[in-house]
Amino acid sequence: MKTPAGRECPHFYGNYFRGRNDEECRLLQVHGQAWTRDLCKTCPVPDIARANSCQHMQLKVTVERPITAIFQRRVQVSAFCEKVNQAVSEPQIGCGKCHDLPFKFEIKE
C-alpha cells in the first residue's frame, strides 16, 4: 500500500473505507514504536523491500532522533538473517548466502 510519502511499503496499512482515515505502520507497531505520518518521508524500509525480497531476512526498526537531525525523528533499521543466523550489515543487499548470484559468462578465445 502507498504510504503518505507516496512510496509503496508492505508494512503500511491505511483504511479509508466510508470516510475512515485509519493509518498505521505495522512493522513499527510490532516493535512497540509510535508511528506518525512524517516518519514515512525518510523511512528506508520501502527501499529495502524493493531491493531485497528475501523471506529469511527479519527487519528490526527503532525510531530515533540522530544528532545530525535534531528536530526530526527517523526510522533506524537493523536486519537479521534467520537462515544463516547472523546480522546483515546491508539490508538492501542481504547476507549474501541465501541467494546465489547468477552464473558468470566466460568468453573463451
Phi and psi in degrees as GROMACS dihedral restraints (atoms count N, CA, C in turn):
[ dihedral_restraints ]
;  ai    aj    ak    al  type     phi  dphi    fc
    3     4     5     6     1   -76.4    20    10
    4     5     6     7     1   136.2    20    10
    6     7     8     9     1   -79.8    20    10
    7     8     9    10     1   170.3    20    10
    9    10    11    12     1   -60.7    20    10
   10    11    12    13     1   -21.0    20    10
   12    13    14    15     1   -83.6    20    10
   13    14    15    16     1    -6.7    20    10
   15    16    17    18     1    93.3    20    10
   16    17    18    19     1     7.7    20    10
   18    19    20    21     1  -104.5    20    10
   19    20    21    22     1   151.7    20    10
   21    22    23    24     1   -80.1    20    10
   22    23    24    25     1   126.7    20    10
   24    25    26    27     1  -136.5    20    10
   25    26    27    28     1   130.8    20    10
   27    28    29    30     1   -73.7    20    10
   28    29    30    31     1   -12.9    20    10
   30    31    32    33     1  -102.8    20    10
   31    32    33    34     1    -6.0    20    10
   33    34    35    36     1   -87.7    20    10
   34    35    36    37     1   139.5    20    10
   36    37    38    39     1  -130.7    20    10
   37    38    39    40     1   130.2    20    10
   39    40    41    42     1  -132.3    20    10
   40    41    42    43     1   129.9    20    10
   42    43    44    45     1  -114.1    20    10
   43    44    45    46     1   109.6    20    10
   45    46    47    48     1  -116.3    20    10
   46    47    48    49     1    17.4    20    10
   48    49    50    51     1   -69.6    20    10
   49    50    51    52     1   127.2    20    10
   51    52    53    54     1    52.4    20    10
   52    53    54    55     1    48.4    20    10
   54    55    56    57     1    85.2    20    10
   55    56    57    58     1    -0.9    20    10
   57    58    59    60     1   -70.7    20    10
   58    59    60    61     1   156.4    20    10
   60    61    62    63     1  -140.3    20    10
   61    62    63    64     1    57.5    20    10
   63    64    65    66     1   -93.2    20    10
   64    65    66    67     1   120.9    20    10
   66    67    68    69     1  -131.3    20    10
   67    68    69    70     1   143.2    20    10
   69    70    71    72     1  -159.7    20    10
   70    71    72    73     1   155.2    20    10
   72    73    74    75     1  -104.0    20    10
   73    74    75    76     1   112.3    20    10
   75    76    77    78     1   -73.3    20    10
   76    77    78    79     1   -24.5    20    10
   78    79    80    81     1   -69.6    20    10
   79    80    81    82     1   -43.1    20    10
   81    82    83    84     1   -68.2    20    10
   82    83    84    85     1   -35.7    20    10
   84    85    86    87     1   -64.0    20    10
   85    86    87    88     1   -39.3    20    10
   87    88    89    90     1   -63.2    20    10
   88    89    90    91     1   -36.4    20    10
   90    91    92    93     1   -91.4    20    10
   91    92    93    94     1    10.6    20    10
   93    94    95    96     1    71.9    20    10
   94    95    96    97     1    28.3    20    10
   96    97    98    99     1  -105.4    20    10
   97    98    99   100     1   149.4    20    10
   99   100   101   102     1   -84.6    20    10
  100   101   102   103     1   136.4    20    10
  102   103   104   105     1  -109.8    20    10
  103   104   105   106     1   139.3    20    10
  105   106   107   108     1  -133.0    20    10
  106   107   108   109     1   160.9    20    10
  108   109   110   111     1   -61.3    20    10
  109   110   111   112     1   -31.7    20    10
  111   112   113   114     1   -68.9    20    10
  112   113   114   115     1   -19.5    20    10
  114   115   116   117     1   -68.8    20    10
  115   116   117   118     1   -25.4    20    10
  117   118   119   120     1   -69.1    20    10
  118   119   120   121     1   -23.2    20    10
  120   121   122   123     1   -63.9    20    10
  121   122   123   124     1   -40.8    20    10
  123   124   125   126     1  -112.3    20    10
  124   125   126   127     1     8.9    20    10
  126   127   128   129     1   -70.7    20    10
  127   128   129   130     1   130.3    20    10
  129   130   131   132     1   -84.0    20    10
  130   131   132   133     1    -7.0    20    10
  132   133   134   135     1   -63.1    20    10
  133   134   135   136     1   -42.7    20    10
  135   136   137   138     1   -61.0    20    10
  136   137   138   139     1   -36.8    20    10
  138   139   140   141     1   -68.4    20    10
  139   140   141   142     1   -38.3    20    10
  141   142   143   144     1   -66.0    20    10
  142   143   144   145     1   -42.9    20    10
  144   145   146   147     1   -65.6    20    10
  145   146   147   148     1   -33.6    20    10
  147   148   149   150     1   -73.4    20    10
  148   149   150   151     1   -35.6    20    10
  150   151   152   153     1   -84.5    20    10
  151   152   153   154     1   -31.0    20    10
  153   154   155   156     1  -140.0    20    10
  154   155   156   157     1   117.5    20    10
  156   157   158   159     1  -111.5    20    10
  157   158   159   160     1    34.0    20    10
  159   160   161   162     1   -68.4    20    10
  160   161   162   163     1   128.2    20    10
  162   163   164   165     1   -77.1    20    10
  163   164   165   166     1   -12.2    20    10
  165   166   167   168     1   -89.4    20    10
  166   167   168   169     1   -14.3    20    10
  168   169   170   171     1   -87.3    20    10
  169   170   171   172     1   125.4    20    10
  171   172   173   174     1  -108.0    20    10
  172   173   174   175     1   130.7    20    10
  174   175   176   177     1   -98.0    20    10
  175   176   177   178     1   138.8    20    10
  177   178   179   180     1  -120.4    20    10
  178   179   180   181     1   125.9    20    10
  180   181   182   183     1  -119.8    20    10
  181   182   183   184     1   147.1    20    10
  183   184   185   186     1  -137.1    20    10
  184   185   186   187     1   150.5    20    10
  186   187   188   189     1  -101.8    20    10
  187   188   189   190     1   118.5    20    10
  189   190   191   192     1  -131.0    20    10
  190   191   192   193     1   165.8    20    10
  192   193   194   195     1  -116.2    20    10
  193   194   195   196     1    95.8    20    10
  195   196   197   198     1   -66.9    20    10
  196   197   198   199     1   160.7    20    10
  198   199   200   201     1   -65.6    20    10
  199   200   201   202     1   -34.9    20    10
  201   202   203   204     1   -68.1    20    10
  202   203   204   205     1   -32.3    20    10
  204   205   206   207     1  -114.5    20    10
  205   206   207   208     1    84.2    20    10
  207   208   209   210     1   -61.9    20    10
  208   209   210   211     1   -40.0    20    10
  210   211   212   213     1   -97.1    20    10
  211   212   213   214     1   -11.0    20    10
  213   214   215   216     1  -109.2    20    10
  214   215   216   217     1   128.2    20    10
  216   217   218   219     1   -81.4    20    10
  217   218   219   220     1   148.0    20    10
  219   220   221   222     1  -135.4    20    10
  220   221   222   223     1   155.3    20    10
  222   223   224   225     1   -90.1    20    10
  223   224   225   226     1   125.1    20    10
  225   226   227   228     1  -106.2    20    10
  226   227   228   229     1   133.2    20    10
  228   229   230   231     1  -118.0    20    10
  229   230   231   232     1   134.8    20    10
  231   232   233   234     1  -127.3    20    10
  232   233   234   235     1   148.2    20    10
  234   235   236   237     1  -124.7    20    10
  235   236   237   238     1   152.2    20    10
  237   238   239   240     1  -139.3    20    10
  238   239   240   241     1   132.3    20    10
  240   241   242   243     1   -95.1    20    10
  241   242   243   244     1   120.4    20    10
  243   244   245   246     1   -77.4    20    10
  244   245   246   247     1   -22.6    20    10
  246   247   248   249     1   -72.6    20    10
  247   248   249   250     1   -42.8    20    10
  249   250   251   252     1  -106.2    20    10
  250   251   252   253     1     1.3    20    10
  252   253   254   255     1    53.1    20    10
  253   254   255   256     1    55.7    20    10
  255   256   257   258     1  -147.6    20    10
  256   257   258   259     1   157.9    20    10
  258   259   260   261     1   -73.0    20    10
  259   260   261   262     1   147.0    20    10
  261   262   263   264     1  -103.8    20    10
  262   263   264   265     1   122.0    20    10
  264   265   266   267     1   -75.9    20    10
  265   266   267   268     1   -36.1    20    10
  267   268   269   270     1  -125.9    20    10
  268   269   270   271     1   101.3    20    10
  270   271   272   273     1   -63.0    20    10
  271   272   273   274     1   -27.3    20    10
  273   274   275   276     1   -65.3    20    10
  274   275   276   277     1   -31.8    20    10
  276   277   278   279     1   -93.2    20    10
  277   278   279   280     1   -39.9    20    10
  279   280   281   282     1   100.5    20    10
  280   281   282   283     1  -172.0    20    10
  282   283   284   285     1   -79.2    20    10
  283   284   285   286     1   -22.5    20    10
  285   286   287   288     1    89.0    20    10
  286   287   288   289     1    -3.3    20    10
  288   289   290   291     1  -112.8    20    10
  289   290   291   292     1   -18.5    20    10
  291   292   293   294     1   -75.2    20    10
  292   293   294   295     1   -40.5    20    10
  294   295   296   297     1  -122.5    20    10
  295   296   297   298     1   124.7    20    10
  297   298   299   300     1   -72.0    20    10
  298   299   300   301     1   146.6    20    10
  300   301   302   303     1   -74.0    20    10
  301   302   303   304     1   155.7    20    10
  303   304   305   306     1   -62.3    20    10
  304   305   306   307     1   154.6    20    10
  306   307   308   309     1   -63.7    20    10
  307   308   309   310     1   159.9    20    10
  309   310   311   312     1   -94.4    20    10
  310   311   312   313     1   142.3    20    10
  312   313   314   315     1   -88.5    20    10
  313   314   315   316     1   131.4    20    10
  315   316   317   318     1  -119.0    20    10
  316   317   318   319     1   129.1    20    10
  318   319   320   321     1  -104.9    20    10
  319   320   321   322     1   116.5    20    10
  321   322   323   324     1  -103.6    20    10
  322   323   324   325     1   133.8    20    10
